[in-house]
């Protein structure tokens, strides 16, 4: 099967024949074929250790290994002038188009013909595969949205960097309340290590006043995140500081489900910060130092384990512990990457991408998957094809190798992060696409294993 380009989400549910052209986002193979040499993609800035289409691990989800990429260049139209307005303003980021992108992604991901049917399938699949019975969401069950609010300040300011867009966050909340049928009071928005900005708190409060918003300080309508000291993180390398004394947010440990809403960011230490590293904002320790600005919600003790410039392929990586902990990855029903804007590293403002199909514009994208390894693998490939992604160096995908083969990891690490002596199984499937032009993975090429990448606009 060729890579799929879908414009009608209901076509999946009806079983219609899908477009079999090589995957080129909203441009198409014909358009690419007519491109001049100057328009063709340059050599990648980073090349993985293994060749293309060599899947490892076990695909997860209703459609194992499926990742959906929605690209709509009209959704993100910020001028780039922070003095004029912010990327977070509706004049810059279209809330209607964000809602449409999310709706399409959910239906493509599940093969459903409606949003409510998609959510029913997502919760039912999770419950069936986690020993909770053949049932969907039940009233009273709590859902936590883990955002990435790094760079967020109380007062809206576009200059320091990027965090979750209020438009996509709002679209997700509307989906959960109106389509999934989840009461507002059973939804928590969380980033324990950061400050929730007024820019989306005010919006969420006006639309959904009963939703709980937790952040580091808990002031002005927020709730202060607190650790659950009965739920610790045990590192695969016990020499990691605070082994068994790194704690998780109580709102997560008491929740029934988690939705991981990450960003498309490079990172000065890890190369990228996507869904796996989003949980660096979900860890607490008491010995972070008296001057710790994060008041214990500080993941710096894991920094040595994520260094991509000094650690070879086949090294232990604490991201796998986060991905596999029973209260983190173990509770996650859906992974999203809010990629309307992208940044070259964690602490700077968004930058436009030059690679196809972005062509000097904002990334204006949304990625969705039920497979935590597959979605990060796809995002890594996009970063590798982007000439401005200067942090892409070293063993960027080492954690994906370790996670895909967590039960027999290349590093020989025994990953049992929940402290119950249960060794992790494969957390998902990893591979790299065939090339940056076609962007085809093994399932797109007709194999019954690996990643399947589906796109729409």
C-alpha atoms as one frame of an Amber mdcrd trajectory, in Angstrom:
protein
   0.000   0.000   0.000   1.328   3.415  -0.916   1.375   6.277   1.497  -2.122
   7.665   1.914  -3.332  11.171   1.227  -6.897  11.479   2.478  -9.254  14.423
   2.139 -12.469  12.715   3.308 -12.201  11.109   6.767 -15.375   9.101   6.260
 -13.699   7.248   3.402 -11.812   5.176   5.941 -15.016   4.053   7.630 -16.706
   3.281   4.306 -13.731   1.289   3.112 -13.309   3.322  -0.065 -10.195   2.983
  -2.172  -7.583   5.432  -0.932  -5.173   7.581  -2.885  -2.020   5.515  -3.524
   0.261   8.321  -4.622   3.562   8.862  -2.841   2.904  10.987   0.232   3.661
  14.653  -0.329   1.341  16.400   2.126  -0.874  18.985   0.459   1.376  19.252
  -2.575   1.364  15.889  -4.421   3.651  13.778  -6.435   2.767  15.514  -9.666
   3.641  18.905  -8.252   6.905  17.576  -6.874   7.749  15.969 -10.172   7.546
  19.345 -11.891   9.719  21.103  -9.314  12.978  22.689 -10.363  16.265  21.493
  -8.960  16.358  24.527  -6.680  13.047  23.480  -5.134  14.065  19.910  -4.387
  14.867  19.096  -0.757  18.484  19.511   0.294  20.458  16.729   1.909  19.204
  15.910   5.401  20.933  17.578   8.320  20.972  14.303  10.252  21.203  10.699
   9.095  20.093   7.844  11.393  22.344   4.917  12.205  20.101   2.419  10.427
  18.729   2.538   6.906  15.142   3.251   5.855  12.166   0.945   6.401  13.708
  -1.324   9.007  10.935  -1.450  11.617  11.576  -2.639  15.136   9.123  -3.114
  17.971   5.383  -3.699  18.025   2.892  -1.204  16.623   0.201   0.086  18.977
  -3.309   1.341  18.376  -6.522   0.372  16.637  -4.464   0.472  13.456  -1.017
  -0.513  14.805   1.696   2.016  14.136  -0.618   4.533  12.492   0.377   8.206
  12.624  -1.823  10.926  11.141  -0.346  14.183   9.859  -2.711  17.044   9.062
  -1.139  20.051   7.338  -3.114  23.218   6.679  -0.921  26.243   5.930  -3.880
  28.580   6.453  -4.212  27.588  10.124  -0.984  29.325  11.181  -0.481  32.792
   9.757   1.402  34.759  12.400   3.317  37.724  10.996   6.298  36.868  13.185
   6.275  40.349  14.666   5.979  39.956  18.439   5.314  43.664  18.820   2.294
  43.478  16.523   0.624  40.387  17.986   1.404  36.926  19.305   1.323  33.525
  17.639  -1.298  32.670  20.270  -3.811  35.275  19.087  -6.781  34.247  16.941
  -5.601  36.715  14.294  -2.474  34.552  13.981  -3.854  31.055  14.562  -7.272
  30.146  13.185  -9.426  28.377  15.820 -11.943  27.094  13.258  -9.262  25.477
  11.115  -7.611  24.004  14.228 -10.902  22.363  15.158 -11.248  20.982  11.641
  -7.694  19.626  11.679  -8.286  17.816  14.955 -11.591  16.367  13.781 -10.003
  14.967  10.636  -7.046  13.574  12.564  -9.271  11.712  15.026 -11.329  10.135
  12.279  -8.268   9.222  10.214  -6.611   7.711  13.271  -9.530   5.450  14.130
 -11.277   4.939  10.790 -14.461   6.371  12.305 -17.078   8.362  10.400 -17.733
  10.862  13.209 -15.839  12.455  16.064 -17.987  10.841  18.755 -17.459   7.451
  17.150 -13.711   8.127  17.054 -13.550   8.875  20.786 -15.662   5.828  21.548
 -13.205   3.697  19.598 -10.183   5.276  21.300 -11.434   4.709  24.852 -12.807
   1.263  24.069  -9.520   0.156  22.520  -7.569   1.416  25.513  -9.825  -0.328
  28.015  -9.819  -3.609  26.112  -6.025  -3.650  25.831  -5.522  -2.702  29.484
  -7.754  -5.309  31.079 -10.580  -2.866  31.809 -13.255  -4.595  29.763 -14.987
  -3.918  26.456 -16.213  -0.467  27.417 -15.708   3.168  26.551 -15.390   6.185
  28.789 -17.613   6.025  31.880 -18.917   9.041  33.769 -16.756   9.954  36.738
 -13.490   8.804  35.173 -10.846  11.533  35.145  -8.859  12.599  32.080  -5.601
  14.585  32.325  -4.193  16.622  29.443  -0.420  16.923  29.802   0.676  20.071
  27.982   4.168  21.452  27.359   4.166  24.919  28.912   7.906  25.512  28.836
   8.419  29.255  28.132   4.910  30.061  29.339   4.518  33.077  31.601   1.501
  34.355  33.511   1.277  37.324  31.155   1.080  36.432  27.472   4.376  37.161
  25.742   5.310  35.750  22.314   8.987  36.658  22.572  10.435  33.956  24.894
   9.284  30.841  23.075   6.521  28.389  22.250   3.966  26.470  24.287   0.658
  24.810  23.403  -1.529  26.982  21.228  -4.783  28.021  22.933  -6.652  27.311
  19.683  -5.673  23.644  19.462  -6.064  23.241  23.229  -9.570  24.677  23.026
 -10.398  22.409  20.073  -9.333  19.387  22.109 -11.437  20.460  25.088 -14.481
  20.916  22.852 -13.887  17.422  21.503 -13.646  15.859  24.955 -16.717  17.609
  26.361 -19.005  17.671  23.326 -17.955  14.566  21.378 -16.469  12.206  23.964
 -19.082  13.155  26.576 -16.632  13.865  29.396 -17.931  16.208  32.111 -15.864
  19.364  32.493 -15.195  18.602  36.150 -13.466  15.354  35.159 -10.865  17.083
  32.965  -7.511  18.369  34.238  -5.037  20.485  32.256  -1.541  20.051  33.674
   2.078  21.059  33.447   3.398  20.722  36.971   6.753  22.357  36.303   5.589
  25.554  34.567   3.163  28.468  34.746  -0.113  28.326  32.869  -0.398  31.487
  30.798  -3.416  33.766  30.918  -3.645  33.427  27.159  -5.190  29.983  27.336
  -6.358  29.938  30.955  -8.743  32.817  30.254  -9.995  31.101  27.124 -10.506
  27.752  28.839 -12.196  29.372  31.817 -14.654  31.278  29.633 -15.567  28.197
  27.602 -15.256  25.485  30.270 -15.364  27.022  33.756 -15.370  23.681  35.589
 -12.143  22.342  34.085  -9.258  22.121  36.568  -5.982  23.794  35.521  -2.864
  22.790  37.458   0.559  24.373  37.269   3.612  24.971  39.433   2.356  27.856
  41.574  -1.412  27.510  41.536  -2.351  31.169  41.680  -5.172  33.187  40.066
  -7.605  30.462  39.183  -5.031  27.708  38.861  -4.477  24.808  41.265  -0.992
  24.096  42.561   0.269  20.711  41.403   1.296  18.400  44.204   3.344  15.207
  44.104   2.109  11.759  45.035   4.899  10.320  47.162   3.388   6.877  46.883
   4.041   6.863  43.134   7.740   6.930  42.340   9.783   6.603  39.171  12.446
   3.870  39.213  15.140   4.397  36.610  16.546   1.652  34.441  19.943   2.906
  35.537  19.665   3.060  39.337  22.691   5.363  39.450  20.429   8.148  38.205
  19.963  10.663  41.050  16.695  10.370  42.984  16.125   6.795  41.796  12.903
   5.690  43.509  12.522   9.193  44.938  11.266  10.932  41.821   7.514  11.375
  42.167   4.603  11.990  39.826   1.720  14.494  40.042  -1.171  13.315  42.193
  -3.633  14.398  39.513  -2.020  11.919  37.115  -1.768   9.046  39.566  -5.441
   9.455  40.490  -6.570   9.824  36.879  -7.998   7.084  34.697  -6.713   8.382
  31.373  -4.008  10.673  30.058  -3.686  12.557  26.768  -0.149  13.627  25.887
  -0.209  16.941  23.979   3.363  17.725  22.966   5.051  20.276  20.696   7.371
  20.191  17.687  10.560  21.446  19.310  14.242  20.859  18.922  16.260  20.495
  22.100  19.784  21.514  23.055  20.436  18.258  24.940  18.115  15.631  23.460
  17.972  16.876  19.871  14.172  16.916  19.981  11.472  17.347  22.601   8.279
  15.575  21.553   5.796  13.281  23.321   8.319  11.306  25.364  10.140  14.317
  26.748   6.853  16.096  27.469   6.869  14.209  30.777   9.989  16.019  31.947
   7.299  18.353  33.249   5.729  15.537  35.297   8.468  14.737  37.820   9.108
  15.995  41.337  12.007  15.514  43.756  12.736  17.058  47.116  16.499  17.419
  46.771  16.581  19.756  43.765  18.254  22.469  45.844  17.026  25.474  47.852
  17.302  27.828  44.881  15.403  25.589  42.479  13.060  27.908  40.529  10.755
  24.969  39.788  10.127  24.195  43.477  10.978  20.509  43.107   9.345  19.989
  39.709  12.785  19.768  38.161  13.951  17.034  35.754  17.607  18.103  35.557
  18.746  14.886  37.270  17.804  13.076  34.033  19.746  15.376  31.728  22.864
  13.205  31.571  20.767  10.289  30.346  19.342  12.138  27.338  22.522  13.673
  25.917  22.670  12.811  22.223  26.125  14.206  21.509  27.995  11.988  23.953
  25.893   8.845  24.394  26.030   6.209  21.649  23.204   4.169  20.174  22.491
   1.365  22.596  22.665   3.555  25.711  20.199   3.675  28.576  17.718   6.555
  28.269  15.358   7.724  31.042  12.787   8.805  28.451  11.885   5.126  28.171
  11.110   5.025  31.887   8.710   7.938  31.425   7.128   6.403  28.323   6.516
   3.110  30.099   5.575   4.072  33.662   2.116   2.727  34.471   0.850   6.184
  35.449   2.331   7.984  32.408   2.517   6.056  29.148   0.519   3.307  30.824
  -2.521   5.612  31.100  -2.196   7.420  27.792  -5.034   6.930  25.330  -3.805
   9.379  22.685  -0.664  11.250  21.649  -0.798  14.606  19.862   1.879  16.974
  18.633   0.585  20.524  18.350   2.857  21.466  15.438   1.182  24.629  14.226
   4.537  26.247  14.980   7.960  24.694  15.523  11.098  25.874  17.290  14.771
  24.938  16.762  15.235  24.388  20.482  13.274  24.549  23.711  13.706  28.190
  24.697  13.274  30.275  21.557  10.406  31.677  19.519   8.917  29.758  16.574
  10.726  29.701  13.236   9.473  28.890   9.772  10.638  25.695   8.069  12.189
  25.618   4.612  11.699  21.914   3.809   8.831  20.651   1.638   5.922  21.088
   1.892   6.438  24.053   4.247   8.597  26.071   1.854   9.460  28.979   4.118
   6.188  29.003   6.069   5.063  27.825   9.492   4.729  24.072   9.949   0.940
  24.495  10.442   0.532  20.840  11.340  -1.002  18.401  13.772   0.253  14.870
  14.423  -1.924  12.259  16.150  -1.275   8.622  17.070  -2.017   5.910  19.606
   1.602   4.734  19.321   4.101   6.810  21.353   7.139   5.461  19.536   5.706
   5.833  16.048   4.605   9.451  16.466   8.007  10.563  17.783   9.736   8.561
  15.033   7.770  10.410  12.356   8.504  13.784  13.964  12.223  12.930  14.099
  12.167  12.231  10.361  10.565  15.617   9.721  13.262  17.290  11.819  15.966
  15.383   9.940  14.720  16.803   6.633  14.604  20.383   7.909  17.693  22.478
   7.196  17.070  24.852  10.113  17.019  22.012  12.674  20.518  22.617  13.991
  20.051  20.528  17.156  19.710  17.361  15.061  23.081  15.805  15.757  24.235
  12.662  17.537  22.045   9.742  18.596  18.702  11.546  18.448  16.668   8.359
  17.957  18.444   6.232  20.562  15.472   6.503  22.939  13.174   5.243  20.185
  15.315   2.139  19.698  15.290   1.550  23.441  11.525   2.073  23.703  10.618
  -0.079  20.714  12.714  -2.910  22.137  12.206  -2.160  25.824  11.811  -5.883
  26.596  15.212  -6.622  25.042  16.782  -3.190  24.784  20.001  -2.664  22.832
  21.566  -1.226  26.003  20.616  -4.374  27.961  18.835  -2.121  30.432  16.122
  -3.653  32.570  13.331  -1.105  32.254  10.854  -1.548  35.140   9.983   2.076
  35.984   6.874   1.525  38.090   8.737  -0.212  40.914   6.579  -3.331  40.660
   9.319  -5.482  39.106   7.360  -5.675  35.841   9.737  -5.279  32.907   8.373
  -3.197  30.047   7.269  -4.806  26.822   7.766  -3.062  23.484   6.268   0.424
  23.773   5.618   0.853  20.053   7.166   0.632  16.621  10.127   2.598  15.292
  11.522   3.015  11.801  12.593   5.775   9.432  10.812   6.632   6.201  12.174
   5.677   2.792  13.160   9.251   1.895  12.126  12.856   2.625  10.368  13.169
  -0.724   7.917  10.244  -0.563   7.798   9.843   3.244   6.709   6.216   3.071
   6.934   3.753   5.932   6.699  -0.024   5.859   2.915  -0.275   6.126   2.596
   2.311   3.352   4.721  -0.023   1.246   2.435  -3.000   1.808   4.073  -4.720
   4.775   2.091  -5.886   7.794   4.433  -4.271  10.304   6.024  -0.922  10.950
   4.590   2.593  10.757   1.715   3.793   8.596   1.678   7.520   7.839  -1.594
   9.069   6.727  -1.958  12.698   5.748  -4.716  15.172   5.098  -5.205  18.906
   4.848
